């Protein structure tokens, strides 16, 4: 795995953890935003790993 892809996956893990901890917050968009960012960074890592190009 390239260092860039590994960094994107780490960022995705951080956002996923933030989304998980935001589940109990009465403002649902916080968890949704963090989950979206986790997916975005995971997809970025995939594209970087498969193509070698940044998104």
C-alpha atoms as one frame of an Amber mdcrd trajectory, in Angstrom:
protein
   0.000   0.000   0.000   1.287   3.423  -0.880   1.866   5.932   1.928  -0.784
   8.231   0.463  -3.399   5.457   0.413  -2.487   4.465   3.974  -2.886   8.070
   5.091  -6.305   8.310   3.427  -7.401   5.111   5.159  -6.230   6.442   8.506
  -8.238   9.625   7.964 -11.232   7.470   7.005 -10.863   5.503  10.252 -10.761
   8.727  12.254 -13.937  10.033  10.614 -15.652   6.681  11.110 -14.770   6.742
  14.807 -16.114  10.301  15.050 -19.329   9.219  13.314 -19.697   6.305  15.697
 -19.262   8.531  18.733 -21.723  11.081  17.291 -24.594   8.600  17.053 -26.069
   9.688  20.397 -25.876  13.389  19.578 -29.301  14.867  18.857 -27.922  16.579
  15.745 -27.957  13.724  13.214 -26.109  15.627  10.498 -22.880  15.448  12.520
 -22.798  11.646  12.325 -23.891  11.745   8.689 -21.146  14.198   7.769 -18.476
  12.128   9.488 -19.719   8.932   7.818 -19.668  10.650   4.423 -16.109  11.858
   4.978 -15.057   8.349   6.031 -16.457   6.950   2.784 -14.827   9.680   0.742
 -11.391   9.066   2.205 -11.758   5.291   1.853 -12.670   5.758  -1.817  -9.700
   8.089  -2.249  -7.414   5.418  -0.807  -8.860   2.835  -3.203  -8.384   5.038
  -6.253  -4.836   5.926  -5.188  -3.968   2.270  -4.687  -5.512   1.025  -7.946
  -4.489   3.836 -10.302  -1.692   5.702  -8.577  -3.495   8.965  -9.318  -4.974
  11.369  -6.814  -8.690  12.018  -6.985
